[in-house]
């Protein structure tokens, strides 16, 4: 009897070992199953690993580095499906942390510097609401090459002064940002596939600095809008204490304020910055060859902004709504195919730069009624652009709206002495919107259902 009992106990021990081994090995697909962020950190520095973190919620509330988790290994795959990571915003204000390999002022929750890395399935969010010690805060910093971020969802919070968008500056002073996903030099061939960024902080959702050959596909960005009437009704807080004066007068990133900086009624602001945005370069390394496909952006400052990259980027099957500076910011040699935007709070798209050449734009105008503080449908400057504007319903476009060539109005022309022109523009306007050819327009080729007002050339 004792022998049988001993055998039974031994068999249970072996069974437990097998279960533990099965858990360590994973599901038979080559992944190692782990159960803690401590283990994930260990594997984050290794090459040629396939790791799956157990489903569940995890906290990042301690760090020794300005990169709270660093993925430096190469040729590795991290499956974080149904994993939620909560990041304490207090970490972004800690001092005496070990700096990262690039840009020691930058703080981020996750940095991927390894090459040929896949990370998928993660939901990551900040908590605590404490702003960082500077504005270079972000959730993801991708600087490795051939990195794929797939089905990752990001929710940002923890910026100041929250609730006023760009009214008080773009960084420095009291402004502290919390950005979403950055792809920066020396990154090449990075892919964002099926990712979502929910901006509940001042900052950019997805932005590129010196990255090459980036693909952003099936991604979504959303933010929040605020009406200046609501701000002016406040009875306490940051803006109230400043007697409702913003940082500077005139035009502030899509919002008009008085020349003395007083916030005006009847305006709208985005509480965040841009949805998907290119910077021109990073330390002299140009941002170039970006493709953005089947993406949506809503309630941001600018929707999709390729205009600051000069290499010629491609935007295909993308939709932008409710942006307050412009829907699409288009630049030199950019190509937009089957894209759509409304013009409720700003022009649906603009080609603002006088040195931009050879852009191609196909733009469908979405429902643009019941908007605010905008009467321009589209803005076109530069040389040799080809533009096609359509709508599925003529009623979507209020009669007051105009398509304008050679204009400083709207986003993108901040030099007071700049010579504005629109030269050799081929415009096919399949809407009933009027086209204004303003001084500086030369050799236009216009086909338009709406009236073309050439007298403005005088």
TIGUKOL-870833 format. One record per residue (C-alpha): x, y, z. Coordinates in nm, 2 decimals, always signed. Layout:
// residues N
<pt x="X" y="Y" z="Z"/>
...
This chain:
// residues 458
<pt x="+0.00" y="+0.00" z="+0.00"/>
<pt x="+0.28" y="+0.24" z="+0.09"/>
<pt x="+0.46" y="+0.16" z="-0.24"/>
<pt x="+0.14" y="+0.23" z="-0.44"/>
<pt x="+0.10" y="+0.57" z="-0.25"/>
<pt x="+0.46" y="+0.66" z="-0.32"/>
<pt x="+0.42" y="+0.58" z="-0.69"/>
<pt x="+0.11" y="+0.79" z="-0.70"/>
<pt x="+0.29" y="+1.09" z="-0.54"/>
<pt x="+0.58" y="+1.05" z="-0.78"/>
<pt x="+0.34" y="+1.04" z="-1.08"/>
<pt x="+0.18" y="+1.37" z="-0.96"/>
<pt x="+0.52" y="+1.53" z="-0.92"/>
<pt x="+0.61" y="+1.42" z="-1.28"/>
<pt x="+0.27" y="+1.55" z="-1.40"/>
<pt x="+0.33" y="+1.89" z="-1.23"/>
<pt x="+0.68" y="+1.90" z="-1.39"/>
<pt x="+0.53" y="+1.83" z="-1.73"/>
<pt x="+0.27" y="+2.11" z="-1.68"/>
<pt x="+0.54" y="+2.35" z="-1.58"/>
<pt x="+0.75" y="+2.24" z="-1.88"/>
<pt x="+0.45" y="+2.28" z="-2.11"/>
<pt x="+0.39" y="+2.63" z="-1.97"/>
<pt x="+0.76" y="+2.72" z="-2.03"/>
<pt x="+0.77" y="+2.58" z="-2.38"/>
<pt x="+0.44" y="+2.74" z="-2.48"/>
<pt x="+0.17" y="+2.61" z="-2.72"/>
<pt x="+0.39" y="+2.40" z="-2.95"/>
<pt x="+0.45" y="+2.69" z="-3.20"/>
<pt x="+0.80" y="+2.77" z="-3.08"/>
<pt x="+0.71" y="+3.05" z="-2.84"/>
<pt x="+0.83" y="+3.05" z="-2.48"/>
<pt x="+0.55" y="+3.13" z="-2.24"/>
<pt x="+0.65" y="+3.37" z="-1.96"/>
<pt x="+0.45" y="+3.53" z="-1.67"/>
<pt x="+0.61" y="+3.85" z="-1.57"/>
<pt x="+0.76" y="+4.18" z="-1.70"/>
<pt x="+1.09" y="+4.08" z="-1.53"/>
<pt x="+1.11" y="+3.78" z="-1.75"/>
<pt x="+1.01" y="+3.99" z="-2.05"/>
<pt x="+1.30" y="+4.23" z="-1.98"/>
<pt x="+1.54" y="+3.94" z="-1.97"/>
<pt x="+1.43" y="+3.82" z="-2.32"/>
<pt x="+1.42" y="+4.18" z="-2.45"/>
<pt x="+1.79" y="+4.18" z="-2.48"/>
<pt x="+1.83" y="+3.84" z="-2.65"/>
<pt x="+1.86" y="+3.75" z="-3.01"/>
<pt x="+1.65" y="+3.49" z="-3.20"/>
<pt x="+1.38" y="+3.44" z="-2.94"/>
<pt x="+1.00" y="+3.39" z="-2.96"/>
<pt x="+0.83" y="+3.49" z="-2.64"/>
<pt x="+0.47" y="+3.50" z="-2.54"/>
<pt x="+0.36" y="+3.69" z="-2.23"/>
<pt x="+0.07" y="+3.55" z="-2.03"/>
<pt x="-0.26" y="+3.73" z="-2.08"/>
<pt x="-0.33" y="+3.98" z="-1.81"/>
<pt x="-0.25" y="+4.32" z="-1.67"/>
<pt x="+0.10" y="+4.44" z="-1.57"/>
<pt x="+0.24" y="+4.76" z="-1.42"/>
<pt x="+0.55" y="+4.96" z="-1.51"/>
<pt x="+0.61" y="+5.16" z="-1.20"/>
<pt x="+0.98" y="+5.14" z="-1.15"/>
<pt x="+1.27" y="+5.21" z="-1.39"/>
<pt x="+1.65" y="+5.27" z="-1.39"/>
<pt x="+1.66" y="+5.41" z="-1.74"/>
<pt x="+1.48" y="+5.68" z="-1.94"/>
<pt x="+1.37" y="+5.38" z="-2.15"/>
<pt x="+1.15" y="+5.19" z="-1.91"/>
<pt x="+1.17" y="+4.87" z="-2.12"/>
<pt x="+1.44" y="+4.83" z="-2.39"/>
<pt x="+1.42" y="+4.57" z="-2.66"/>
<pt x="+1.77" y="+4.55" z="-2.80"/>
<pt x="+1.77" y="+4.19" z="-2.92"/>
<pt x="+1.76" y="+4.10" z="-3.30"/>
<pt x="+1.55" y="+3.86" z="-3.50"/>
<pt x="+1.30" y="+3.82" z="-3.22"/>
<pt x="+0.92" y="+3.80" z="-3.19"/>
<pt x="+0.72" y="+3.92" z="-2.89"/>
<pt x="+0.36" y="+3.81" z="-2.87"/>
<pt x="+0.17" y="+4.03" z="-2.62"/>
<pt x="-0.18" y="+3.95" z="-2.73"/>
<pt x="-0.44" y="+4.03" z="-2.46"/>
<pt x="-0.17" y="+4.18" z="-2.25"/>
<pt x="-0.23" y="+4.52" z="-2.08"/>
<pt x="+0.06" y="+4.73" z="-1.96"/>
<pt x="-0.01" y="+5.03" z="-1.73"/>
<pt x="+0.27" y="+5.29" z="-1.71"/>
<pt x="+0.29" y="+5.52" z="-1.41"/>
<pt x="+0.34" y="+5.88" z="-1.54"/>
<pt x="+0.56" y="+5.96" z="-1.24"/>
<pt x="+0.84" y="+5.78" z="-1.42"/>
<pt x="+0.86" y="+6.05" z="-1.69"/>
<pt x="+0.96" y="+6.31" z="-1.42"/>
<pt x="+1.23" y="+6.10" z="-1.25"/>
<pt x="+1.59" y="+6.24" z="-1.25"/>
<pt x="+1.93" y="+6.06" z="-1.24"/>
<pt x="+1.81" y="+5.79" z="-1.47"/>
<pt x="+2.04" y="+5.61" z="-1.71"/>
<pt x="+2.00" y="+5.78" z="-2.05"/>
<pt x="+1.93" y="+5.59" z="-2.37"/>
<pt x="+2.17" y="+5.53" z="-2.66"/>
<pt x="+2.02" y="+5.82" z="-2.86"/>
<pt x="+1.88" y="+6.15" z="-2.74"/>
<pt x="+1.94" y="+6.14" z="-2.36"/>
<pt x="+1.65" y="+6.39" z="-2.31"/>
<pt x="+1.40" y="+6.14" z="-2.44"/>
<pt x="+1.18" y="+5.94" z="-2.21"/>
<pt x="+0.97" y="+5.65" z="-2.33"/>
<pt x="+0.78" y="+5.35" z="-2.20"/>
<pt x="+0.91" y="+5.11" z="-2.47"/>
<pt x="+1.21" y="+5.14" z="-2.70"/>
<pt x="+1.28" y="+4.90" z="-2.98"/>
<pt x="+1.64" y="+4.93" z="-3.10"/>
<pt x="+1.69" y="+4.58" z="-3.21"/>
<pt x="+1.66" y="+4.48" z="-3.58"/>
<pt x="+1.41" y="+4.24" z="-3.74"/>
<pt x="+1.18" y="+4.25" z="-3.43"/>
<pt x="+0.81" y="+4.18" z="-3.42"/>
<pt x="+0.59" y="+4.30" z="-3.14"/>
<pt x="+0.22" y="+4.24" z="-3.15"/>
<pt x="-0.11" y="+4.25" z="-2.96"/>
<pt x="-0.01" y="+4.49" z="-2.67"/>
<pt x="-0.25" y="+4.74" z="-2.51"/>
<pt x="-0.04" y="+5.01" z="-2.33"/>
<pt x="-0.18" y="+5.30" z="-2.13"/>
<pt x="-0.05" y="+5.56" z="-1.89"/>
<pt x="-0.20" y="+5.63" z="-1.55"/>
<pt x="-0.15" y="+5.89" z="-1.28"/>
<pt x="-0.18" y="+6.21" z="-1.49"/>
<pt x="+0.15" y="+6.35" z="-1.38"/>
<pt x="+0.33" y="+6.55" z="-1.66"/>
<pt x="+0.69" y="+6.47" z="-1.74"/>
<pt x="+0.99" y="+6.69" z="-1.67"/>
<pt x="+1.02" y="+6.78" z="-2.04"/>
<pt x="+0.83" y="+6.74" z="-2.37"/>
<pt x="+1.02" y="+6.45" z="-2.53"/>
<pt x="+0.79" y="+6.19" z="-2.37"/>
<pt x="+0.64" y="+5.91" z="-2.57"/>
<pt x="+0.50" y="+5.56" z="-2.53"/>
<pt x="+0.70" y="+5.39" z="-2.81"/>
<pt x="+1.04" y="+5.49" z="-2.96"/>
<pt x="+1.14" y="+5.27" z="-3.26"/>
<pt x="+1.49" y="+5.32" z="-3.38"/>
<pt x="+1.57" y="+4.96" z="-3.50"/>
<pt x="+1.54" y="+4.85" z="-3.86"/>
<pt x="+1.29" y="+4.60" z="-4.00"/>
<pt x="+1.07" y="+4.63" z="-3.69"/>
<pt x="+0.70" y="+4.54" z="-3.71"/>
<pt x="+0.45" y="+4.68" z="-3.46"/>
<pt x="+0.13" y="+4.49" z="-3.52"/>
<pt x="-0.22" y="+4.53" z="-3.36"/>
<pt x="-0.08" y="+4.74" z="-3.08"/>
<pt x="-0.31" y="+4.99" z="-2.90"/>
<pt x="-0.18" y="+5.30" z="-2.72"/>
<pt x="-0.37" y="+5.54" z="-2.50"/>
<pt x="-0.18" y="+5.84" z="-2.38"/>
<pt x="-0.24" y="+6.08" z="-2.08"/>
<pt x="-0.02" y="+6.29" z="-1.87"/>
<pt x="+0.06" y="+6.63" z="-2.03"/>
<pt x="+0.03" y="+6.99" z="-1.92"/>
<pt x="-0.13" y="+7.23" z="-1.95"/>
<pt x="-0.40" y="+6.98" z="-2.06"/>
<pt x="-0.71" y="+7.11" z="-2.22"/>
<pt x="-0.56" y="+7.39" z="-2.44"/>
<pt x="-0.39" y="+7.21" z="-2.73"/>
<pt x="-0.11" y="+7.42" z="-2.89"/>
<pt x="-0.24" y="+7.76" z="-2.75"/>
<pt x="+0.05" y="+7.77" z="-2.50"/>
<pt x="+0.33" y="+7.65" z="-2.72"/>
<pt x="+0.48" y="+7.34" z="-2.87"/>
<pt x="+0.73" y="+7.25" z="-2.60"/>
<pt x="+0.93" y="+7.43" z="-2.34"/>
<pt x="+0.79" y="+7.67" z="-2.08"/>
<pt x="+0.51" y="+7.50" z="-1.90"/>
<pt x="+0.43" y="+7.27" z="-2.19"/>
<pt x="+0.49" y="+6.90" z="-2.13"/>
<pt x="+0.38" y="+6.65" z="-2.40"/>
<pt x="+0.30" y="+6.28" z="-2.40"/>
<pt x="+0.34" y="+6.15" z="-2.75"/>
<pt x="+0.23" y="+5.81" z="-2.89"/>
<pt x="+0.46" y="+5.63" z="-3.14"/>
<pt x="+0.79" y="+5.77" z="-3.27"/>
<pt x="+0.99" y="+5.61" z="-3.55"/>
<pt x="+1.33" y="+5.78" z="-3.57"/>
<pt x="+1.67" y="+5.76" z="-3.73"/>
<pt x="+1.84" y="+5.51" z="-3.78"/>
<pt x="+1.52" y="+5.32" z="-3.83"/>
<pt x="+1.45" y="+5.17" z="-4.18"/>
<pt x="+1.18" y="+4.95" z="-4.31"/>
<pt x="+0.95" y="+4.98" z="-4.00"/>
<pt x="+0.59" y="+4.87" z="-4.03"/>
<pt x="+0.30" y="+4.98" z="-3.82"/>
<pt x="+0.01" y="+4.74" z="-3.90"/>
<pt x="-0.33" y="+4.76" z="-3.74"/>
<pt x="-0.22" y="+4.99" z="-3.46"/>
<pt x="-0.44" y="+5.23" z="-3.27"/>
<pt x="-0.34" y="+5.55" z="-3.09"/>
<pt x="-0.59" y="+5.73" z="-2.86"/>
<pt x="-0.45" y="+6.07" z="-2.78"/>
<pt x="-0.57" y="+6.20" z="-2.44"/>
<pt x="-0.26" y="+6.42" z="-2.40"/>
<pt x="-0.08" y="+6.70" z="-2.59"/>
<pt x="+0.15" y="+6.55" z="-2.85"/>
<pt x="+0.17" y="+6.37" z="-3.18"/>
<pt x="+0.01" y="+6.03" z="-3.22"/>
<pt x="+0.25" y="+5.88" z="-3.48"/>
<pt x="+0.55" y="+6.07" z="-3.61"/>
<pt x="+0.86" y="+6.01" z="-3.80"/>
<pt x="+1.21" y="+6.17" z="-3.77"/>
<pt x="+1.48" y="+6.06" z="-4.01"/>
<pt x="+1.31" y="+5.72" z="-4.08"/>
<pt x="+1.33" y="+5.56" z="-4.42"/>
<pt x="+1.09" y="+5.33" z="-4.60"/>
<pt x="+0.82" y="+5.33" z="-4.33"/>
<pt x="+0.48" y="+5.16" z="-4.39"/>
<pt x="+0.18" y="+5.26" z="-4.18"/>
<pt x="-0.12" y="+5.05" z="-4.27"/>
<pt x="-0.47" y="+4.99" z="-4.13"/>
<pt x="-0.40" y="+5.22" z="-3.83"/>
<pt x="-0.63" y="+5.45" z="-3.65"/>
<pt x="-0.57" y="+5.78" z="-3.45"/>
<pt x="-0.82" y="+5.97" z="-3.25"/>
<pt x="-0.81" y="+6.28" z="-3.02"/>
<pt x="-1.04" y="+6.53" z="-2.86"/>
<pt x="-1.16" y="+6.87" z="-2.97"/>
<pt x="-1.25" y="+7.17" z="-2.75"/>
<pt x="-1.44" y="+7.49" z="-2.83"/>
<pt x="-1.30" y="+7.82" z="-2.72"/>
<pt x="-1.65" y="+7.92" z="-2.59"/>
<pt x="-1.61" y="+7.64" z="-2.33"/>
<pt x="-1.26" y="+7.76" z="-2.24"/>
<pt x="-1.38" y="+8.11" z="-2.19"/>
<pt x="-1.66" y="+7.99" z="-1.96"/>
<pt x="-1.40" y="+7.84" z="-1.72"/>
<pt x="-1.40" y="+7.99" z="-1.37"/>
<pt x="-1.07" y="+7.85" z="-1.25"/>
<pt x="-0.76" y="+7.67" z="-1.38"/>
<pt x="-0.46" y="+7.74" z="-1.60"/>
<pt x="-0.62" y="+7.95" z="-1.87"/>
<pt x="-0.84" y="+8.14" z="-1.62"/>
<pt x="-0.53" y="+8.24" z="-1.42"/>
<pt x="-0.38" y="+8.39" z="-1.74"/>
<pt x="-0.70" y="+8.59" z="-1.80"/>
<pt x="-0.76" y="+8.38" z="-2.12"/>
<pt x="-0.45" y="+8.50" z="-2.30"/>
<pt x="-0.26" y="+8.25" z="-2.51"/>
<pt x="+0.11" y="+8.23" z="-2.57"/>
<pt x="+0.11" y="+8.45" z="-2.88"/>
<pt x="-0.12" y="+8.65" z="-3.11"/>
<pt x="-0.27" y="+8.57" z="-3.45"/>
<pt x="-0.27" y="+8.22" z="-3.59"/>
<pt x="-0.18" y="+7.93" z="-3.36"/>
<pt x="-0.18" y="+7.59" z="-3.53"/>
<pt x="-0.53" y="+7.60" z="-3.67"/>
<pt x="-0.69" y="+7.84" z="-3.42"/>
<pt x="-0.72" y="+8.22" z="-3.45"/>
<pt x="-0.66" y="+8.43" z="-3.14"/>
<pt x="-0.65" y="+8.81" z="-3.12"/>
<pt x="-0.32" y="+8.99" z="-3.20"/>
<pt x="-0.26" y="+9.05" z="-2.84"/>
<pt x="-0.30" y="+8.68" z="-2.77"/>
<pt x="-0.65" y="+8.70" z="-2.62"/>
<pt x="-0.85" y="+8.38" z="-2.69"/>
<pt x="-1.15" y="+8.45" z="-2.91"/>
<pt x="-1.50" y="+8.29" z="-2.90"/>
<pt x="-1.62" y="+8.08" z="-3.19"/>
<pt x="-1.30" y="+7.89" z="-3.25"/>
<pt x="-1.21" y="+7.52" z="-3.21"/>
<pt x="-0.89" y="+7.36" z="-3.10"/>
<pt x="-0.75" y="+7.01" z="-3.09"/>
<pt x="-0.63" y="+6.91" z="-2.75"/>
<pt x="-0.35" y="+6.71" z="-2.92"/>
<pt x="-0.12" y="+6.76" z="-3.22"/>
<pt x="-0.09" y="+6.57" z="-3.54"/>
<pt x="-0.23" y="+6.23" z="-3.63"/>
<pt x="+0.04" y="+6.09" z="-3.86"/>
<pt x="+0.32" y="+6.34" z="-3.92"/>
<pt x="+0.66" y="+6.35" z="-4.09"/>
<pt x="+0.94" y="+6.57" z="-3.97"/>
<pt x="+1.19" y="+6.68" z="-4.24"/>
<pt x="+1.49" y="+6.50" z="-4.08"/>
<pt x="+1.68" y="+6.39" z="-3.77"/>
<pt x="+2.03" y="+6.52" z="-3.73"/>
<pt x="+2.07" y="+6.57" z="-4.10"/>
<pt x="+1.92" y="+6.23" z="-4.20"/>
<pt x="+1.61" y="+6.30" z="-4.41"/>
<pt x="+1.27" y="+6.14" z="-4.34"/>
<pt x="+1.18" y="+5.97" z="-4.67"/>
<pt x="+0.98" y="+5.71" z="-4.86"/>
<pt x="+0.68" y="+5.67" z="-4.63"/>
<pt x="+0.37" y="+5.49" z="-4.74"/>
<pt x="+0.04" y="+5.53" z="-4.54"/>
<pt x="-0.25" y="+5.30" z="-4.64"/>
<pt x="-0.60" y="+5.26" z="-4.52"/>
<pt x="-0.56" y="+5.47" z="-4.21"/>
<pt x="-0.81" y="+5.69" z="-4.03"/>
<pt x="-0.75" y="+6.00" z="-3.82"/>
<pt x="-1.01" y="+6.21" z="-3.63"/>
<pt x="-1.02" y="+6.51" z="-3.39"/>
<pt x="-0.65" y="+6.60" z="-3.43"/>
<pt x="-0.47" y="+6.92" z="-3.52"/>
<pt x="-0.35" y="+6.81" z="-3.86"/>
<pt x="-0.47" y="+6.47" z="-3.98"/>
<pt x="-0.20" y="+6.32" z="-4.21"/>
<pt x="+0.10" y="+6.55" z="-4.26"/>
<pt x="+0.35" y="+6.43" z="-4.52"/>
<pt x="+0.42" y="+6.79" z="-4.64"/>
<pt x="+0.73" y="+6.84" z="-4.42"/>
<pt x="+0.91" y="+6.54" z="-4.58"/>
<pt x="+1.04" y="+6.64" z="-4.92"/>
<pt x="+1.11" y="+6.30" z="-5.07"/>
<pt x="+0.76" y="+6.23" z="-5.20"/>
<pt x="+0.54" y="+6.01" z="-4.98"/>
<pt x="+0.24" y="+5.79" z="-5.07"/>
<pt x="-0.10" y="+5.82" z="-4.90"/>
<pt x="-0.36" y="+5.56" z="-5.02"/>
<pt x="-0.72" y="+5.50" z="-4.92"/>
<pt x="-0.70" y="+5.72" z="-4.60"/>
<pt x="-0.98" y="+5.91" z="-4.43"/>
<pt x="-0.95" y="+6.22" z="-4.21"/>
<pt x="-1.23" y="+6.40" z="-4.02"/>
<pt x="-1.27" y="+6.69" z="-3.77"/>
<pt x="-0.91" y="+6.82" z="-3.78"/>
<pt x="-0.86" y="+7.19" z="-3.70"/>
<pt x="-0.54" y="+7.29" z="-3.90"/>
<pt x="-0.59" y="+7.08" z="-4.21"/>
<pt x="-0.70" y="+6.73" z="-4.30"/>
<pt x="-0.41" y="+6.64" z="-4.53"/>
<pt x="-0.09" y="+6.85" z="-4.54"/>
<pt x="+0.07" y="+6.77" z="-4.88"/>
<pt x="+0.42" y="+6.85" z="-4.99"/>
<pt x="+0.68" y="+6.80" z="-5.26"/>
<pt x="+0.61" y="+6.50" z="-5.49"/>
<pt x="+0.36" y="+6.35" z="-5.26"/>
<pt x="+0.09" y="+6.12" z="-5.40"/>
<pt x="-0.26" y="+6.09" z="-5.25"/>
<pt x="-0.48" y="+5.82" z="-5.40"/>
<pt x="-0.85" y="+5.77" z="-5.31"/>
<pt x="-0.83" y="+5.98" z="-4.99"/>
<pt x="-1.11" y="+6.16" z="-4.82"/>
<pt x="-1.16" y="+6.44" z="-4.57"/>
<pt x="-1.42" y="+6.69" z="-4.44"/>
<pt x="-1.36" y="+7.06" z="-4.41"/>
<pt x="-1.57" y="+7.13" z="-4.10"/>
<pt x="-1.30" y="+7.30" z="-3.90"/>
<pt x="-1.02" y="+7.35" z="-4.16"/>
<pt x="-0.95" y="+7.29" z="-4.52"/>
<pt x="-0.98" y="+6.93" z="-4.63"/>
<pt x="-0.63" y="+6.94" z="-4.77"/>
<pt x="-0.36" y="+7.19" z="-4.84"/>
<pt x="-0.05" y="+7.21" z="-5.06"/>
<pt x="+0.08" y="+7.52" z="-4.88"/>
<pt x="+0.45" y="+7.54" z="-4.97"/>
<pt x="+0.56" y="+7.75" z="-5.26"/>
<pt x="+0.87" y="+7.53" z="-5.32"/>
<pt x="+0.66" y="+7.21" z="-5.35"/>
<pt x="+0.64" y="+7.05" z="-5.70"/>
<pt x="+0.47" y="+6.76" z="-5.87"/>
<pt x="+0.21" y="+6.66" z="-5.61"/>
<pt x="-0.08" y="+6.44" z="-5.71"/>
<pt x="-0.40" y="+6.45" z="-5.51"/>
<pt x="-0.73" y="+6.26" z="-5.53"/>
<pt x="-0.96" y="+6.39" z="-5.26"/>
<pt x="-1.33" y="+6.31" z="-5.18"/>
<pt x="-1.50" y="+6.58" z="-4.97"/>
<pt x="-1.70" y="+6.43" z="-4.68"/>
<pt x="-1.99" y="+6.59" z="-4.48"/>
<pt x="-1.86" y="+6.94" z="-4.41"/>
<pt x="-2.18" y="+7.11" z="-4.28"/>
<pt x="-2.23" y="+7.23" z="-3.93"/>
<pt x="-1.86" y="+7.32" z="-3.89"/>
<pt x="-1.70" y="+7.62" z="-3.73"/>
<pt x="-1.43" y="+7.88" z="-3.81"/>
<pt x="-1.36" y="+7.77" z="-4.17"/>
<pt x="-1.47" y="+7.87" z="-4.52"/>
<pt x="-1.19" y="+7.72" z="-4.73"/>
<pt x="-1.23" y="+7.38" z="-4.89"/>
<pt x="-0.88" y="+7.34" z="-5.02"/>
<pt x="-0.55" y="+7.54" z="-5.05"/>
<pt x="-0.31" y="+7.50" z="-5.34"/>
<pt x="+0.03" y="+7.66" z="-5.38"/>
<pt x="+0.35" y="+7.55" z="-5.56"/>
<pt x="+0.42" y="+7.42" z="-5.91"/>
<pt x="+0.30" y="+7.14" z="-6.14"/>
<pt x="+0.05" y="+6.98" z="-5.91"/>
<pt x="-0.24" y="+6.77" z="-6.04"/>
<pt x="-0.55" y="+6.77" z="-5.82"/>
<pt x="-0.89" y="+6.60" z="-5.85"/>
<pt x="-1.16" y="+6.70" z="-5.60"/>
<pt x="-1.49" y="+6.50" z="-5.58"/>
<pt x="-1.78" y="+6.45" z="-5.34"/>
<pt x="-2.06" y="+6.19" z="-5.32"/>
<pt x="-2.32" y="+6.45" z="-5.22"/>
<pt x="-2.30" y="+6.82" z="-5.33"/>
<pt x="-2.49" y="+6.92" z="-5.02"/>
<pt x="-2.19" y="+6.81" z="-4.81"/>
<pt x="-2.01" y="+7.13" z="-4.91"/>
<pt x="-2.15" y="+7.47" z="-4.78"/>
<pt x="-2.19" y="+7.74" z="-5.05"/>
<pt x="-1.96" y="+7.97" z="-4.85"/>
<pt x="-1.66" y="+7.74" z="-4.91"/>
<pt x="-1.39" y="+7.81" z="-5.17"/>
<pt x="-1.10" y="+7.64" z="-5.33"/>
<pt x="-0.81" y="+7.88" z="-5.33"/>
<pt x="-0.49" y="+7.90" z="-5.54"/>
<pt x="-0.20" y="+8.12" z="-5.43"/>
<pt x="-0.31" y="+8.20" z="-5.07"/>
<pt x="-0.15" y="+8.25" z="-4.73"/>
<pt x="-0.48" y="+8.17" z="-4.56"/>
<pt x="-0.49" y="+7.85" z="-4.35"/>
<pt x="-0.20" y="+7.63" z="-4.26"/>
<pt x="+0.16" y="+7.64" z="-4.37"/>
<pt x="+0.27" y="+8.00" z="-4.47"/>
<pt x="+0.43" y="+8.17" z="-4.17"/>
<pt x="+0.68" y="+8.40" z="-4.35"/>
<pt x="+0.53" y="+8.74" z="-4.38"/>
<pt x="+0.74" y="+8.84" z="-4.69"/>
<pt x="+0.71" y="+8.51" z="-4.88"/>
<pt x="+0.60" y="+8.53" z="-5.24"/>
<pt x="+0.30" y="+8.31" z="-5.28"/>
<pt x="+0.23" y="+8.15" z="-5.61"/>
<pt x="+0.05" y="+7.86" z="-5.78"/>
<pt x="+0.21" y="+7.78" z="-6.11"/>
<pt x="+0.10" y="+7.53" z="-6.38"/>
<pt x="-0.17" y="+7.37" z="-6.16"/>
<pt x="-0.40" y="+7.12" z="-6.32"/>
<pt x="-0.72" y="+7.12" z="-6.12"/>
<pt x="-1.03" y="+6.90" z="-6.19"/>
<pt x="-1.30" y="+7.02" z="-5.95"/>
<pt x="-1.60" y="+6.78" z="-5.97"/>
<pt x="-1.79" y="+6.98" z="-5.70"/>
<pt x="-1.99" y="+7.29" z="-5.73"/>
<pt x="-1.75" y="+7.48" z="-5.50"/>
<pt x="-1.62" y="+7.80" z="-5.65"/>
<pt x="-1.25" y="+7.83" z="-5.74"/>
<pt x="-1.06" y="+8.15" z="-5.66"/>
<pt x="-0.75" y="+8.22" z="-5.87"/>
<pt x="-0.57" y="+8.47" z="-5.65"/>
<pt x="-0.27" y="+8.69" z="-5.74"/>
<pt x="+0.04" y="+8.47" z="-5.80"/>
<pt x="-0.16" y="+8.21" z="-6.00"/>
<pt x="+0.01" y="+8.14" z="-6.33"/>
<pt x="-0.09" y="+7.91" z="-6.62"/>
<pt x="-0.37" y="+7.73" z="-6.45"/>
<pt x="-0.55" y="+7.45" z="-6.62"/>
<pt x="-0.89" y="+7.43" z="-6.46"/>
<pt x="-1.19" y="+7.20" z="-6.52"/>
<pt x="-1.46" y="+7.29" z="-6.27"/>
<pt x="-1.83" y="+7.24" z="-6.21"/>
<pt x="-1.81" y="+7.53" z="-5.98"/>
<pt x="-1.75" y="+7.88" z="-6.10"/>
<pt x="-1.39" y="+7.99" z="-6.16"/>
<pt x="-1.33" y="+8.34" z="-6.03"/>
<pt x="-1.04" y="+8.48" z="-6.23"/>
<pt x="-1.11" y="+8.84" z="-6.15"/>
<pt x="-0.92" y="+8.78" z="-5.82"/>
<pt x="-0.61" y="+8.77" z="-6.04"/>
<pt x="-0.63" y="+9.15" z="-6.09"/>
